């Protein structure tokens, strides 16, 4: 394989890994705090993508303003869903909550299908389609560079929120021991609601990045849910920094294998790496929890 192809694959794999990290961030948070697997995570992302597209095209004309409006809408939506739907079953074990999120996934997909049909769409940002770096060894497109920068900023912002704020301390207390947190005056159900609100906000940002880079349609959420699973399993369920590392590993594995064996083996090779990591370290690279 040519050195130029290898260098290009390494760089593009890292940049794609940044996008994968923000895709898996919300799922990692939900598992780490509630011990719940959110089957609707990918559909929240695509719902945010459609919100951004419609608001930008029909109302604001600006993707940035559309994202800010979408973040506000999705934050409220996440809070309401957790408060009035998931919190009602969260104490009954992992299976009822899993089934609720599965139902939400089907509901979101069918609502989107009724409004938008099954045709693929993209969020048009011509300035990001061209390369911002061109050398004889590699090139970097504007969309991939933006995805990487935004993803890393969001991941570190969430990490700092969890480590440095009173909300983050309440979240970590709830994650460690619900009963003890409630004895200290923490409203754990409210913490859960704020947490889902935060995760759908990160999902909305991921959705916009996806829409600017790839084609999407009403059922694309399932595809990105599988990628999110791979990221958080590799990095470690519940670990924010592990999610970032898992995104890089999965992105590099896919792009390098694509360069070596062809694009047909891209997904296969990525998940083969995931299985190898699980065999060597079942909790993931930076994971320190097991599912109850």
C-alpha positions in Angstrom: 0.0 0.0 0.0 1.3 3.5 -0.9 2.5 5.7 1.9 0.2 8.5 0.7 -2.9 6.2 1.1 -1.9 5.1 4.5 -1.3 8.7 5.8 -4.6 9.8 4.3 -6.4 6.9 5.9 -4.8 7.6 9.3 -5.8 11.3 9.2 -9.3 10.7 7.9 -9.8 7.9 10.5 -8.9 10.2 13.4 -11.3 12.9 12.0 -14.1 10.4 11.5 -13.3 9.1 15.0 -14.1 12.5 16.5 -17.6 12.3 14.9 -18.1 8.8 16.2 -17.2 10.0 19.7 -19.9 12.6 19.8 -22.3 10.0 18.3 -21.6 7.6 21.2 -21.4 10.3 24.0 -25.0 10.4 24.9 -25.4 6.7 25.1 -22.4 6.4 27.3 -23.7 9.1 29.7 -27.1 7.4 30.0 -25.6 4.0 30.7 -23.1 5.5 33.2 -25.7 7.3 35.2 -28.9 5.3 34.8 -27.5 1.9 33.8 -29.9 2.1 30.9 -29.4 1.3 27.2 -31.2 3.9 25.2 -32.4 2.2 22.0 -33.8 5.6 20.8 -30.4 7.3 20.9 -29.8 7.2 17.1 -33.3 8.4 16.4 -32.9 11.4 18.7 -29.9 12.2 16.6 -31.8 12.0 13.3 -34.7 13.9 14.8 -32.3 16.7 15.6 -30.9 16.5 12.1 -34.4 17.0 10.6 -35.2 19.8 13.0 -32.0 21.6 12.0 -32.7 21.1 8.3 -36.3 22.4 8.5 -35.6 25.4 10.7 -32.6 26.4 8.6 -34.5 26.0 5.3 -37.9 27.4 6.3 -37.2 30.0 8.9 -33.7 31.2 9.7 -31.5 30.5 6.7 -28.6 29.9 9.1 -27.5 26.5 10.2 -25.9 27.9 13.4 -29.1 29.6 14.5 -31.1 26.5 13.5 -28.8 24.4 15.7 -29.3 26.7 18.7 -33.1 26.5 18.3 -32.9 22.8 17.8 -30.8 22.3 21.0 -33.4 24.2 23.0 -36.3 22.2 21.6 -34.5 18.9 22.1 -33.4 19.8 25.6 -37.0 20.4 26.6 -38.2 17.2 24.8 -35.6 15.1 26.5 -36.5 16.5 29.9 -40.2 15.8 29.3 -39.7 12.3 28.0 -37.5 11.3 31.0 -39.8 13.0 33.6 -43.2 11.7 32.3 -42.3 8.4 30.5 -39.0 6.8 31.5 -38.9 7.8 35.1 -42.2 5.9 35.6 -40.4 2.6 34.8 -36.8 3.3 35.7 -37.1 1.7 39.2 -38.6 -1.5 37.8 -35.4 -2.8 36.3 -33.5 -2.4 33.1 -35.9 -4.3 30.8 -39.0 -2.0 31.1 -36.9 1.1 30.4 -35.2 -0.7 27.5 -38.7 -1.5 26.0 -39.8 2.1 26.5 -36.8 3.5 24.5 -37.5 0.8 21.9 -41.0 2.1 21.6 -39.8 5.7 21.4 -37.4 4.6 18.5 -40.3 3.2 16.5 -42.5 6.2 17.3 -39.8 8.7 16.2 -39.1 6.8 13.0 -42.7 6.6 11.9 -43.4 10.2 12.7 -40.4 11.3 10.6 -41.5 9.0 7.8 -45.0 10.5 7.8 -43.6 14.0 7.4 -40.5 13.4 5.3 -40.9 10.1 3.5 -38.0 7.8 2.8 -35.9 9.9 0.5 -32.3 10.6 1.5 -31.4 14.2 2.3 -28.4 16.3 3.2 -27.9 19.6 4.9 -26.3 21.8 2.2 -23.2 23.6 3.4 -21.1 24.2 0.2 -18.3 25.9 2.1 -17.6 22.6 4.0 -17.5 20.4 0.9 -14.2 21.6 -0.3 -10.8 20.7 1.2 -9.2 23.2 3.6 -5.9 21.4 3.5 -4.3 20.0 0.3 -0.8 18.5 0.2 0.9 15.8 -1.8 0.5 13.4 1.1 -3.0 14.1 2.4 -6.1 16.4 2.2 -8.7 17.4 4.8 -12.2 18.4 3.9 -13.9 21.2 5.8 -16.7 19.0 7.0 -14.4 16.3 8.5 -12.3 19.0 10.2 -15.4 20.7 11.7 -16.8 17.4 12.9 -13.5 16.6 14.7 -13.2 20.1 16.4 -16.8 20.3 17.5 -16.8 16.7 18.7 -13.7 17.1 20.8 -15.0 20.4 22.3 -18.3 18.9 23.2 -16.8 15.8 24.8 -14.4 17.8 26.9 -17.2 20.3 27.8 -19.4 17.4 29.1 -16.4 15.9 30.9 -15.8 19.3 32.7 -19.5 19.6 33.6 -19.4 16.2 35.2 -16.2 16.9 37.1 -16.3 20.5 38.1 -20.0 21.6 38.6 -22.5 20.9 41.4 -24.7 19.3 38.8 -21.9 17.0 37.9 -21.3 16.1 41.5 -25.0 15.3 41.9 -24.9 13.2 38.8 -21.9 11.2 40.0 -23.5 10.7 43.4 -26.6 9.4 41.8 -24.6 7.1 39.5 -22.6 5.7 42.5 -25.5 5.1 44.9 -29.1 6.3 44.3 -30.2 5.7 47.9 -27.3 7.6 49.4 -27.7 10.5 47.0 -31.4 10.8 48.0 -30.5 10.8 51.7 -28.2 13.7 50.9 -31.1 15.6 49.4 -30.5 14.9 45.7 -33.7 14.5 43.6 -32.5 11.6 41.6 -35.5 11.5 39.2 -34.8 15.2 38.4 -31.2 14.4 37.8 -32.2 11.7 35.4 -34.4 14.1 33.5 -31.6 16.7 33.3 -29.2 13.9 32.1 -31.4 12.8 29.2 -31.9 16.5 28.3 -28.1 16.8 28.1 -27.7 13.6 26.1 -30.3 14.6 23.5 -28.5 18.0 23.2 -25.3 16.2 22.4 -27.3 14.0 20.0 -28.7 17.0 18.2 -25.2 18.4 17.7 -24.1 15.0 16.4 -27.1 15.0 14.1 -26.2 18.3 12.5 -22.6 17.1 11.9 -24.0 13.9 10.4 -26.4 15.8 8.1 -23.6 18.1 6.8 -21.3 15.1 6.0 -23.5 12.2 5.0 -26.9 11.6 3.5 -29.6 10.7 6.0 -33.2 9.6 5.9 -35.9 8.7 8.4 -34.5 5.3 9.4 -30.8 6.3 9.6 -31.0 6.4 13.4 -30.6 2.6 13.6 -27.3 2.7 11.6 -25.9 5.4 13.9 -27.2 3.5 17.0 -25.0 0.5 16.0 -22.0 2.8 15.6 -22.7 4.4 19.0 -22.8 0.9 20.5 -19.4 0.1 19.0 -17.9 3.3 20.3 -19.0 3.0 23.9 -18.3 -0.7 24.1 -14.7 -0.2 22.9 -14.1 2.8 25.1 -15.9 1.5 28.1 -19.6 2.0 29.0 -20.0 5.1 31.1 -16.6 6.6 30.5 -16.6 10.0 28.7 -12.9 9.9 27.8 -13.4 6.3 26.9 -16.0 7.4 24.4 -13.5 9.7 22.7 -10.9 7.0 22.6 -13.4 4.4 21.4 -14.4 6.8 18.5 -10.8 7.2 17.4 -10.2 3.4 17.6 -13.3 2.6 15.5 -12.7 5.3 13.0 -9.0 4.3 12.5 -10.0 0.6 12.2 -12.6 1.3 9.6 -10.5 3.6 7.4 -7.3 1.6 7.6 -9.1 -1.6 6.7 -10.8 0.2 3.9 -7.5 1.2 2.5 -6.0 -2.3 2.9 -8.9 -4.5 1.9 -11.5 -2.2 0.2 -14.6 -0.4 1.4 -16.6 -3.6 1.5 -14.7 -4.6 4.6 -14.9 -1.3 6.4 -17.7 -2.0 8.9 -16.6 -5.7 9.3 -13.1 -4.7 10.2 -14.2 -2.1 12.7 -16.4 -4.5 14.6 -13.8 -7.2 14.4 -11.5 -4.8 16.3 -14.3 -4.3 18.8 -14.6 -8.0 19.4 -10.8 -8.3 19.9 -10.8 -5.5 22.5 -13.7 -7.1 24.3 -11.9 -10.4 24.4 -8.8 -8.8 25.9 -10.6 -6.2 28.1 -14.3 -6.9 28.6 -15.1 -3.6 30.3 -13.6 -1.6 27.4 -10.4 0.4 27.2 -11.3 2.9 30.0 -14.4 1.3 31.5 -14.6 0.6 35.2 -18.2 -0.6 35.5 -20.2 -3.7 34.8 -23.9 -3.8 33.8 -26.2 -4.8 36.8 
